[in-house]
């Protein structure tokens, strides 16, 4: 379900603010009933009309994208930095990232124009696991990794239980490569979790989202999700 004004704006009828004005002015109907209050949510099955004309609803699309380094997880940027949508110039649909990865973080990012699907995968109550591989300064001890697994306090909140795996360590350089699996998506969470155990991240990549992996994709490449993958991700989220 998505807010009505967002759906109207997404259809290209008007900006989000103008869409809100259209609603409060009584110029929008949902399934034949006039709507004048903000906050109502609609689904893909609802028929929406603005000034008596049905709005165009795009066919939903779903992509698995290998986000390169130094790329914003955004559709545009007022500082003219590279954004993920720059890699989808041929797409006719108004797609956007599901969640986000930091500017310097690489890896698996899902892109869609399906708000319900995006909300399902990012809502805090749905525990869809995400796996990251981090290169860190320092070699974490087993106790430090157990702290990550039990949860650490960042920004005044304790993280949920996690999974860790020490992939490799370089004794001479005092660096390590660690796999971390979490289901939350707080701002800069992975970096802050490693900072909390005094092992700051120098390089970070998301390897998996649920059961999805990057496969043979290279940075900047993407592929459409298969129908069974979409349904499996939906079911995975709903079962949590």
C-alpha positions, 0 to 999 in steps of 0.5 A, spaced: 500 500 500 502 507 498 499 513 500 495 516 494 499 523 493 505 519 492 501 514 487 499 520 483 506 524 483 509 517 481 504 517 475 507 524 473 500 527 474 503 532 479 508 533 484 507 530 491 505 537 494 500 539 488 497 532 488 496 533 496 492 540 493 488 536 488 486 531 494 484 536 499 480 540 493 476 534 492 479 533 485 481 525 486 476 519 486 478 512 488 474 507 486 469 512 484 469 515 491 471 522 492 477 523 497 479 529 500 483 527 506 491 526 506 494 519 508 489 514 505 493 508 502 491 505 495 493 498 492 495 496 485 487 494 484 484 501 486 482 505 480 484 512 481 481 518 477 484 525 477 479 531 475 475 525 472 481 522 468 484 515 470 491 516 472 496 511 468 499 506 472 506 503 470 507 496 470 511 494 475 518 492 474 524 489 478 531 489 478 537 486 481 543 492 481 550 491 482 551 498 485 558 501 484 562 505 489 561 512 489 554 512 487 548 515 491 542 510 492 538 516 489 534 518 483 537 524 482 542 529 486 543 537 486 550 536 487 550 532 480 554 526 483 553 519 480 546 516 482 544 509 481 538 511 476 544 514 471 545 506 470 538 505 468 537 511 462 533 506 458 528 505 463 521 508 461 519 506 468 520 511 474 524 506 478 527 507 485 532 503 490 529 499 495 533 502 501 540 504 500 547 503 500 552 508 502 556 512 497 562 508 498 559 502 499 558 497 493 554 491 492 547 488 491 541 493 491 534 492 488 530 497 484 523 497 482 517 502 481 512 497 486 511 501 492 508 495 496 514 491 494 519 496 496 515 497 503 514 490 504 522 489 504 524 495 508 519 495 513 522 494 520 517 488 522 519 484 516 526 480 518 529 479 511 536 478 512 542 482 508 549 480 508 555 484 507 563 483 507 567 488 510 574 489 510 576 492 517 582 495 520 584 491 526 583 483 527 576 482 531 577 477 537 571 471 537 569 475 543 568 482 539 564 478 534 560 475 539 558 482 541 556 483 534 552 477 534 548 479 541 547 486 539 551 492 540 548 499 542 549 504 536 545 511 536 542 509 543 539 503 540 541 496 541 542 492 534 538 485 533 542 479 533 546 478 527 551 473 524 558 473 523 564 470 520 571 471 520 573 470 512 580 472 513 586 476 517 592 479 515 597 479 521 602 483 518 597 489 516 592 488 522 586 488 517 581 482 517 575 481 512 569 479 516 562 477 513 556 480 517 548 478 516 543 483 519 536 484 518 535 491 520 537 497 515 539 503 520 543 509 517 550 507 516 549 501 521 554 496 518 560 501 519 557 503 526 557 496 528 564 495 527 566 501 529 563 499 536 568 494 537 573 498 535 574 495 528 573 501 523 570 499 516 575 501 510 571 497 505 564 494 504 560 490 500 553 487 500 553 480 498 546 478 499 539 480 500 535 474 502 536 469 498 538 473 492 546 474 490 550 478 485 552 472 481 556 474 475 554 481 475 559 486 475 559 493 478 554 497 474 550 491 471 543 489 472 538 484 471 531 483 471 528 479 477 525 473 475 517 472 477 519 466 482 524 470 485 519 476 486 514 471 489 519 468 494 522 475 496 515 477 498 513 470 501 520 471 505 518 478 508 511 476 510 513 469 513 517 474 518 
